[in-house]
Amino acid sequence: MSRTDTSEWPCTIARTADLLGDEWDLLIVRQACLGARRFEDFRAGLGIGRNVLTNHLNRLVELGVLSRQPYQERPLRHHYRLTDKGRDIFPILAAMAAFGEKWLSGPEGAPITLHHTPCGRDMRPETVCGHCGEALHVRETRVRPGPGHASSMSDTDTE
């Protein structure tokens, strides 16, 4: 099944979904957040085939989510590090973890717990308004066209 390219849609959620690709891309970024750096670290942590992992790592490097840096010359081997763009994916993963904890955990409880090292407490991420600090709820949020929306552009911007 082929993916629909949503990278140019007038919606940042669609563009982000296109960037994150599929479950492998998200899981590779998760492993990088957990400290995986080398190809074999990713393979061992995910049980993913070499060809599939290679394709996804190359894609994430091309998109600027990971950087590839040599750590050995003979044979040439690379490690992978999250870029600023890649590190900014962490809150998405944390929100997914919170959703999974609430809706997908079995009776034994959540398989992972997020621990906030600065305060020393286990935590549950929450998305809040950057202005008032209140938690965001779907019934209290509206979407409006932003400056980059096609209907916001003048005729000269679209020629």
PyMOL commands that place a pseudoatom at each C-alpha (Angstrom):
pseudoatom trace, name=CA, resn=MET, resi=1, chain=A, elem=C, hetatm=0, pos=[0.000, 0.000, 0.000]
pseudoatom trace, name=CA, resn=SER, resi=2, chain=A, elem=C, hetatm=0, pos=[1.518, 3.341, -1.009]
pseudoatom trace, name=CA, resn=ARG, resi=3, chain=A, elem=C, hetatm=0, pos=[1.431, 6.395, 1.210]
pseudoatom trace, name=CA, resn=THR, resi=4, chain=A, elem=C, hetatm=0, pos=[-0.238, 9.631, 0.251]
pseudoatom trace, name=CA, resn=ASP, resi=5, chain=A, elem=C, hetatm=0, pos=[2.232, 12.529, 0.234]
pseudoatom trace, name=CA, resn=THR, resi=6, chain=A, elem=C, hetatm=0, pos=[0.787, 15.140, 2.590]
pseudoatom trace, name=CA, resn=SER, resi=7, chain=A, elem=C, hetatm=0, pos=[3.973, 17.212, 2.874]
pseudoatom trace, name=CA, resn=GLU, resi=8, chain=A, elem=C, hetatm=0, pos=[2.452, 20.132, 0.951]
pseudoatom trace, name=CA, resn=TRP, resi=9, chain=A, elem=C, hetatm=0, pos=[-1.048, 20.079, 2.441]
pseudoatom trace, name=CA, resn=PRO, resi=10, chain=A, elem=C, hetatm=0, pos=[-2.153, 23.334, 4.096]
pseudoatom trace, name=CA, resn=CYS, resi=11, chain=A, elem=C, hetatm=0, pos=[-2.110, 21.628, 7.506]
pseudoatom trace, name=CA, resn=THR, resi=12, chain=A, elem=C, hetatm=0, pos=[0.865, 21.300, 9.823]
pseudoatom trace, name=CA, resn=ILE, resi=13, chain=A, elem=C, hetatm=0, pos=[-0.557, 18.087, 11.292]
pseudoatom trace, name=CA, resn=ALA, resi=14, chain=A, elem=C, hetatm=0, pos=[-0.670, 16.499, 7.817]
pseudoatom trace, name=CA, resn=ARG, resi=15, chain=A, elem=C, hetatm=0, pos=[2.860, 17.749, 7.108]
pseudoatom trace, name=CA, resn=THR, resi=16, chain=A, elem=C, hetatm=0, pos=[4.123, 16.334, 10.415]
pseudoatom trace, name=CA, resn=ALA, resi=17, chain=A, elem=C, hetatm=0, pos=[2.394, 13.006, 9.735]
pseudoatom trace, name=CA, resn=ASP, resi=18, chain=A, elem=C, hetatm=0, pos=[4.176, 12.910, 6.377]
pseudoatom trace, name=CA, resn=LEU, resi=19, chain=A, elem=C, hetatm=0, pos=[7.527, 13.697, 8.012]
pseudoatom trace, name=CA, resn=LEU, resi=20, chain=A, elem=C, hetatm=0, pos=[7.107, 11.018, 10.666]
pseudoatom trace, name=CA, resn=GLY, resi=21, chain=A, elem=C, hetatm=0, pos=[6.157, 8.559, 7.954]
pseudoatom trace, name=CA, resn=ASP, resi=22, chain=A, elem=C, hetatm=0, pos=[5.111, 5.361, 9.613]
pseudoatom trace, name=CA, resn=GLU, resi=23, chain=A, elem=C, hetatm=0, pos=[5.517, 3.387, 12.811]
pseudoatom trace, name=CA, resn=TRP, resi=24, chain=A, elem=C, hetatm=0, pos=[9.152, 2.529, 12.040]
pseudoatom trace, name=CA, resn=ASP, resi=25, chain=A, elem=C, hetatm=0, pos=[10.141, 6.189, 11.820]
pseudoatom trace, name=CA, resn=LEU, resi=26, chain=A, elem=C, hetatm=0, pos=[8.475, 6.917, 15.158]
pseudoatom trace, name=CA, resn=LEU, resi=27, chain=A, elem=C, hetatm=0, pos=[10.055, 3.879, 16.781]
pseudoatom trace, name=CA, resn=ILE, resi=28, chain=A, elem=C, hetatm=0, pos=[13.510, 4.747, 15.425]
pseudoatom trace, name=CA, resn=VAL, resi=29, chain=A, elem=C, hetatm=0, pos=[13.172, 8.258, 16.867]
pseudoatom trace, name=CA, resn=ARG, resi=30, chain=A, elem=C, hetatm=0, pos=[11.970, 6.703, 20.142]
pseudoatom trace, name=CA, resn=GLN, resi=31, chain=A, elem=C, hetatm=0, pos=[15.091, 4.506, 20.229]
pseudoatom trace, name=CA, resn=ALA, resi=32, chain=A, elem=C, hetatm=0, pos=[17.274, 7.554, 19.533]
pseudoatom trace, name=CA, resn=CYS, resi=33, chain=A, elem=C, hetatm=0, pos=[15.569, 9.367, 22.441]
pseudoatom trace, name=CA, resn=LEU, resi=34, chain=A, elem=C, hetatm=0, pos=[16.360, 6.338, 24.604]
pseudoatom trace, name=CA, resn=GLY, resi=35, chain=A, elem=C, hetatm=0, pos=[20.048, 6.545, 23.652]
pseudoatom trace, name=CA, resn=ALA, resi=36, chain=A, elem=C, hetatm=0, pos=[20.448, 4.321, 20.578]
pseudoatom trace, name=CA, resn=ARG, resi=37, chain=A, elem=C, hetatm=0, pos=[23.221, 5.668, 18.355]
pseudoatom trace, name=CA, resn=ARG, resi=38, chain=A, elem=C, hetatm=0, pos=[24.605, 2.832, 16.255]
pseudoatom trace, name=CA, resn=PHE, resi=39, chain=A, elem=C, hetatm=0, pos=[22.915, 0.792, 13.562]
pseudoatom trace, name=CA, resn=GLU, resi=40, chain=A, elem=C, hetatm=0, pos=[23.101, -2.382, 15.646]
pseudoatom trace, name=CA, resn=ASP, resi=41, chain=A, elem=C, hetatm=0, pos=[21.584, -0.577, 18.663]
pseudoatom trace, name=CA, resn=PHE, resi=42, chain=A, elem=C, hetatm=0, pos=[18.540, 0.288, 16.564]
pseudoatom trace, name=CA, resn=ARG, resi=43, chain=A, elem=C, hetatm=0, pos=[18.360, -3.219, 15.121]
pseudoatom trace, name=CA, resn=ALA, resi=44, chain=A, elem=C, hetatm=0, pos=[18.577, -4.900, 18.501]
pseudoatom trace, name=CA, resn=GLY, resi=45, chain=A, elem=C, hetatm=0, pos=[16.042, -2.555, 20.089]
pseudoatom trace, name=CA, resn=LEU, resi=46, chain=A, elem=C, hetatm=0, pos=[13.492, -2.902, 17.312]
pseudoatom trace, name=CA, resn=GLY, resi=47, chain=A, elem=C, hetatm=0, pos=[14.033, -6.335, 15.760]
pseudoatom trace, name=CA, resn=ILE, resi=48, chain=A, elem=C, hetatm=0, pos=[13.886, -4.645, 12.348]
pseudoatom trace, name=CA, resn=GLY, resi=49, chain=A, elem=C, hetatm=0, pos=[15.455, -5.971, 9.148]
pseudoatom trace, name=CA, resn=ARG, resi=50, chain=A, elem=C, hetatm=0, pos=[18.698, -4.407, 7.932]
pseudoatom trace, name=CA, resn=ASN, resi=51, chain=A, elem=C, hetatm=0, pos=[17.263, -3.166, 4.638]
pseudoatom trace, name=CA, resn=VAL, resi=52, chain=A, elem=C, hetatm=0, pos=[14.193, -1.631, 6.293]
pseudoatom trace, name=CA, resn=LEU, resi=53, chain=A, elem=C, hetatm=0, pos=[16.311, 0.048, 8.979]
pseudoatom trace, name=CA, resn=THR, resi=54, chain=A, elem=C, hetatm=0, pos=[18.781, 1.377, 6.400]
pseudoatom trace, name=CA, resn=ASN, resi=55, chain=A, elem=C, hetatm=0, pos=[15.965, 2.908, 4.343]
pseudoatom trace, name=CA, resn=HIS, resi=56, chain=A, elem=C, hetatm=0, pos=[14.380, 4.549, 7.368]
pseudoatom trace, name=CA, resn=LEU, resi=57, chain=A, elem=C, hetatm=0, pos=[17.654, 5.866, 8.788]
pseudoatom trace, name=CA, resn=ASN, resi=58, chain=A, elem=C, hetatm=0, pos=[18.550, 7.344, 5.386]
pseudoatom trace, name=CA, resn=ARG, resi=59, chain=A, elem=C, hetatm=0, pos=[15.112, 8.989, 5.169]
pseudoatom trace, name=CA, resn=LEU, resi=60, chain=A, elem=C, hetatm=0, pos=[15.354, 10.452, 8.684]
pseudoatom trace, name=CA, resn=VAL, resi=61, chain=A, elem=C, hetatm=0, pos=[18.835, 11.814, 7.909]
pseudoatom trace, name=CA, resn=GLU, resi=62, chain=A, elem=C, hetatm=0, pos=[17.605, 13.285, 4.604]
pseudoatom trace, name=CA, resn=LEU, resi=63, chain=A, elem=C, hetatm=0, pos=[14.697, 14.977, 6.420]
pseudoatom trace, name=CA, resn=GLY, resi=64, chain=A, elem=C, hetatm=0, pos=[17.017, 16.443, 9.050]
pseudoatom trace, name=CA, resn=VAL, resi=65, chain=A, elem=C, hetatm=0, pos=[15.616, 14.436, 11.989]
pseudoatom trace, name=CA, resn=LEU, resi=66, chain=A, elem=C, hetatm=0, pos=[18.876, 12.534, 12.541]
pseudoatom trace, name=CA, resn=SER, resi=67, chain=A, elem=C, hetatm=0, pos=[22.459, 13.361, 11.657]
pseudoatom trace, name=CA, resn=ARG, resi=68, chain=A, elem=C, hetatm=0, pos=[24.889, 10.660, 10.551]
pseudoatom trace, name=CA, resn=GLN, resi=69, chain=A, elem=C, hetatm=0, pos=[28.467, 10.955, 11.773]
pseudoatom trace, name=CA, resn=PRO, resi=70, chain=A, elem=C, hetatm=0, pos=[31.360, 8.535, 11.241]
pseudoatom trace, name=CA, resn=TYR, resi=71, chain=A, elem=C, hetatm=0, pos=[32.778, 6.942, 14.365]
pseudoatom trace, name=CA, resn=GLN, resi=72, chain=A, elem=C, hetatm=0, pos=[35.056, 4.368, 12.674]
pseudoatom trace, name=CA, resn=GLU, resi=73, chain=A, elem=C, hetatm=0, pos=[37.002, 4.486, 9.421]
pseudoatom trace, name=CA, resn=ARG, resi=74, chain=A, elem=C, hetatm=0, pos=[37.887, 0.850, 8.669]
pseudoatom trace, name=CA, resn=PRO, resi=75, chain=A, elem=C, hetatm=0, pos=[35.329, -0.337, 7.986]
pseudoatom trace, name=CA, resn=LEU, resi=76, chain=A, elem=C, hetatm=0, pos=[33.441, 2.936, 7.763]
pseudoatom trace, name=CA, resn=ARG, resi=77, chain=A, elem=C, hetatm=0, pos=[30.683, 2.999, 10.372]
pseudoatom trace, name=CA, resn=HIS, resi=78, chain=A, elem=C, hetatm=0, pos=[28.348, 5.773, 11.435]
pseudoatom trace, name=CA, resn=HIS, resi=79, chain=A, elem=C, hetatm=0, pos=[26.375, 6.655, 14.465]
pseudoatom trace, name=CA, resn=TYR, resi=80, chain=A, elem=C, hetatm=0, pos=[23.151, 8.623, 14.442]
pseudoatom trace, name=CA, resn=ARG, resi=81, chain=A, elem=C, hetatm=0, pos=[22.220, 11.566, 16.636]
pseudoatom trace, name=CA, resn=LEU, resi=82, chain=A, elem=C, hetatm=0, pos=[18.995, 13.465, 16.985]
pseudoatom trace, name=CA, resn=THR, resi=83, chain=A, elem=C, hetatm=0, pos=[19.114, 16.957, 15.508]
pseudoatom trace, name=CA, resn=ASP, resi=84, chain=A, elem=C, hetatm=0, pos=[17.207, 19.854, 17.068]
pseudoatom trace, name=CA, resn=LYS, resi=85, chain=A, elem=C, hetatm=0, pos=[14.359, 18.923, 14.731]
pseudoatom trace, name=CA, resn=GLY, resi=86, chain=A, elem=C, hetatm=0, pos=[14.539, 15.312, 15.926]
pseudoatom trace, name=CA, resn=ARG, resi=87, chain=A, elem=C, hetatm=0, pos=[14.619, 16.293, 19.611]
pseudoatom trace, name=CA, resn=ASP, resi=88, chain=A, elem=C, hetatm=0, pos=[11.483, 18.375, 19.031]
pseudoatom trace, name=CA, resn=ILE, resi=89, chain=A, elem=C, hetatm=0, pos=[9.652, 15.119, 18.212]
pseudoatom trace, name=CA, resn=PHE, resi=90, chain=A, elem=C, hetatm=0, pos=[10.035, 13.956, 21.826]
pseudoatom trace, name=CA, resn=PRO, resi=91, chain=A, elem=C, hetatm=0, pos=[6.912, 15.777, 23.116]
pseudoatom trace, name=CA, resn=ILE, resi=92, chain=A, elem=C, hetatm=0, pos=[4.892, 13.971, 20.423]
pseudoatom trace, name=CA, resn=LEU, resi=93, chain=A, elem=C, hetatm=0, pos=[6.248, 10.639, 21.655]
pseudoatom trace, name=CA, resn=ALA, resi=94, chain=A, elem=C, hetatm=0, pos=[5.555, 11.635, 25.266]
pseudoatom trace, name=CA, resn=ALA, resi=95, chain=A, elem=C, hetatm=0, pos=[1.949, 12.505, 24.357]
pseudoatom trace, name=CA, resn=MET, resi=96, chain=A, elem=C, hetatm=0, pos=[1.623, 9.158, 22.589]
pseudoatom trace, name=CA, resn=ALA, resi=97, chain=A, elem=C, hetatm=0, pos=[2.971, 7.428, 25.707]
pseudoatom trace, name=CA, resn=ALA, resi=98, chain=A, elem=C, hetatm=0, pos=[0.377, 9.220, 27.865]
pseudoatom trace, name=CA, resn=PHE, resi=99, chain=A, elem=C, hetatm=0, pos=[-2.402, 8.231, 25.451]
pseudoatom trace, name=CA, resn=GLY, resi=100, chain=A, elem=C, hetatm=0, pos=[-1.183, 4.625, 25.428]
pseudoatom trace, name=CA, resn=GLU, resi=101, chain=A, elem=C, hetatm=0, pos=[-0.966, 4.559, 29.225]
pseudoatom trace, name=CA, resn=LYS, resi=102, chain=A, elem=C, hetatm=0, pos=[-4.569, 5.748, 29.506]
pseudoatom trace, name=CA, resn=TRP, resi=103, chain=A, elem=C, hetatm=0, pos=[-6.174, 3.753, 26.692]
pseudoatom trace, name=CA, resn=LEU, resi=104, chain=A, elem=C, hetatm=0, pos=[-3.919, 0.838, 25.728]
pseudoatom trace, name=CA, resn=SER, resi=105, chain=A, elem=C, hetatm=0, pos=[-2.346, -0.482, 28.944]
pseudoatom trace, name=CA, resn=GLY, resi=106, chain=A, elem=C, hetatm=0, pos=[-3.403, -3.859, 30.210]
pseudoatom trace, name=CA, resn=PRO, resi=107, chain=A, elem=C, hetatm=0, pos=[-4.452, -4.666, 33.770]
pseudoatom trace, name=CA, resn=GLU, resi=108, chain=A, elem=C, hetatm=0, pos=[-0.763, -4.946, 34.725]
pseudoatom trace, name=CA, resn=GLY, resi=109, chain=A, elem=C, hetatm=0, pos=[-0.317, -1.226, 34.040]
pseudoatom trace, name=CA, resn=ALA, resi=110, chain=A, elem=C, hetatm=0, pos=[1.787, 0.829, 31.668]
pseudoatom trace, name=CA, resn=PRO, resi=111, chain=A, elem=C, hetatm=0, pos=[4.941, -0.814, 30.287]
pseudoatom trace, name=CA, resn=ILE, resi=112, chain=A, elem=C, hetatm=0, pos=[6.923, 2.443, 30.637]
pseudoatom trace, name=CA, resn=THR, resi=113, chain=A, elem=C, hetatm=0, pos=[6.908, 5.434, 32.956]
pseudoatom trace, name=CA, resn=LEU, resi=114, chain=A, elem=C, hetatm=0, pos=[8.302, 8.824, 32.020]
pseudoatom trace, name=CA, resn=HIS, resi=115, chain=A, elem=C, hetatm=0, pos=[10.531, 10.274, 34.725]
pseudoatom trace, name=CA, resn=HIS, resi=116, chain=A, elem=C, hetatm=0, pos=[11.265, 14.014, 34.809]
pseudoatom trace, name=CA, resn=THR, resi=117, chain=A, elem=C, hetatm=0, pos=[14.867, 14.232, 36.017]
pseudoatom trace, name=CA, resn=PRO, resi=118, chain=A, elem=C, hetatm=0, pos=[14.895, 17.948, 37.012]
pseudoatom trace, name=CA, resn=CYS, resi=119, chain=A, elem=C, hetatm=0, pos=[12.135, 17.460, 39.613]
pseudoatom trace, name=CA, resn=GLY, resi=120, chain=A, elem=C, hetatm=0, pos=[12.867, 13.778, 40.291]
pseudoatom trace, name=CA, resn=ARG, resi=121, chain=A, elem=C, hetatm=0, pos=[9.269, 12.662, 39.795]
pseudoatom trace, name=CA, resn=ASP, resi=122, chain=A, elem=C, hetatm=0, pos=[7.473, 10.273, 37.489]
pseudoatom trace, name=CA, resn=MET, resi=123, chain=A, elem=C, hetatm=0, pos=[5.213, 12.309, 35.268]
pseudoatom trace, name=CA, resn=ARG, resi=124, chain=A, elem=C, hetatm=0, pos=[2.487, 12.301, 32.694]
pseudoatom trace, name=CA, resn=PRO, resi=125, chain=A, elem=C, hetatm=0, pos=[2.902, 14.852, 29.899]
pseudoatom trace, name=CA, resn=GLU, resi=126, chain=A, elem=C, hetatm=0, pos=[0.163, 17.361, 29.287]
pseudoatom trace, name=CA, resn=THR, resi=127, chain=A, elem=C, hetatm=0, pos=[-0.285, 19.784, 26.417]
pseudoatom trace, name=CA, resn=VAL, resi=128, chain=A, elem=C, hetatm=0, pos=[-1.084, 23.261, 27.652]
pseudoatom trace, name=CA, resn=CYS, resi=129, chain=A, elem=C, hetatm=0, pos=[-1.820, 26.660, 26.150]
pseudoatom trace, name=CA, resn=GLY, resi=130, chain=A, elem=C, hetatm=0, pos=[1.403, 28.626, 25.778]
pseudoatom trace, name=CA, resn=HIS, resi=131, chain=A, elem=C, hetatm=0, pos=[-0.388, 31.794, 26.932]
pseudoatom trace, name=CA, resn=CYS, resi=132, chain=A, elem=C, hetatm=0, pos=[-2.510, 30.860, 29.943]
pseudoatom trace, name=CA, resn=GLY, resi=133, chain=A, elem=C, hetatm=0, pos=[-1.029, 27.473, 30.917]
pseudoatom trace, name=CA, resn=GLU, resi=134, chain=A, elem=C, hetatm=0, pos=[-4.420, 25.725, 30.914]
pseudoatom trace, name=CA, resn=ALA, resi=135, chain=A, elem=C, hetatm=0, pos=[-4.617, 22.142, 29.600]
pseudoatom trace, name=CA, resn=LEU, resi=136, chain=A, elem=C, hetatm=0, pos=[-5.834, 21.870, 26.013]
pseudoatom trace, name=CA, resn=HIS, resi=137, chain=A, elem=C, hetatm=0, pos=[-9.122, 20.082, 25.361]
pseudoatom trace, name=CA, resn=VAL, resi=138, chain=A, elem=C, hetatm=0, pos=[-10.619, 19.439, 21.935]
pseudoatom trace, name=CA, resn=ARG, resi=139, chain=A, elem=C, hetatm=0, pos=[-13.968, 20.996, 22.863]
pseudoatom trace, name=CA, resn=GLU, resi=140, chain=A, elem=C, hetatm=0, pos=[-12.228, 24.238, 23.852]
pseudoatom trace, name=CA, resn=THR, resi=141, chain=A, elem=C, hetatm=0, pos=[-9.956, 24.556, 20.822]
pseudoatom trace, name=CA, resn=ARG, resi=142, chain=A, elem=C, hetatm=0, pos=[-10.727, 25.949, 17.397]
pseudoatom trace, name=CA, resn=VAL, resi=143, chain=A, elem=C, hetatm=0, pos=[-8.603, 25.909, 14.256]
pseudoatom trace, name=CA, resn=ARG, resi=144, chain=A, elem=C, hetatm=0, pos=[-8.300, 29.078, 12.215]
pseudoatom trace, name=CA, resn=PRO, resi=145, chain=A, elem=C, hetatm=0, pos=[-6.385, 29.738, 9.001]
pseudoatom trace, name=CA, resn=GLY, resi=146, chain=A, elem=C, hetatm=0, pos=[-2.857, 30.917, 9.723]
pseudoatom trace, name=CA, resn=PRO, resi=147, chain=A, elem=C, hetatm=0, pos=[-0.646, 33.219, 7.692]
pseudoatom trace, name=CA, resn=GLY, resi=148, chain=A, elem=C, hetatm=0, pos=[0.614, 30.289, 5.604]
pseudoatom trace, name=CA, resn=HIS, resi=149, chain=A, elem=C, hetatm=0, pos=[-2.854, 29.012, 4.631]
pseudoatom trace, name=CA, resn=ALA, resi=150, chain=A, elem=C, hetatm=0, pos=[-3.635, 29.281, 0.910]
pseudoatom trace, name=CA, resn=SER, resi=151, chain=A, elem=C, hetatm=0, pos=[-6.819, 31.304, 1.511]
pseudoatom trace, name=CA, resn=SER, resi=152, chain=A, elem=C, hetatm=0, pos=[-4.713, 33.837, 3.464]
pseudoatom trace, name=CA, resn=MET, resi=153, chain=A, elem=C, hetatm=0, pos=[-2.473, 34.564, 0.469]
pseudoatom trace, name=CA, resn=SER, resi=154, chain=A, elem=C, hetatm=0, pos=[-3.083, 37.333, -2.038]
pseudoatom trace, name=CA, resn=ASP, resi=155, chain=A, elem=C, hetatm=0, pos=[-3.393, 36.590, -5.770]
pseudoatom trace, name=CA, resn=THR, resi=156, chain=A, elem=C, hetatm=0, pos=[0.210, 37.665, -6.337]
pseudoatom trace, name=CA, resn=ASP, resi=157, chain=A, elem=C, hetatm=0, pos=[1.447, 35.117, -3.777]
pseudoatom trace, name=CA, resn=THR, resi=158, chain=A, elem=C, hetatm=0, pos=[-0.022, 32.198, -5.727]
pseudoatom trace, name=CA, resn=GLU, resi=159, chain=A, elem=C, hetatm=0, pos=[1.253, 33.047, -9.198]
for i in range(1, 159): cmd.bond("trace and resi %d" % i, "trace and resi %d" % (i + 1))
show_as sticks, trace
zoom trace
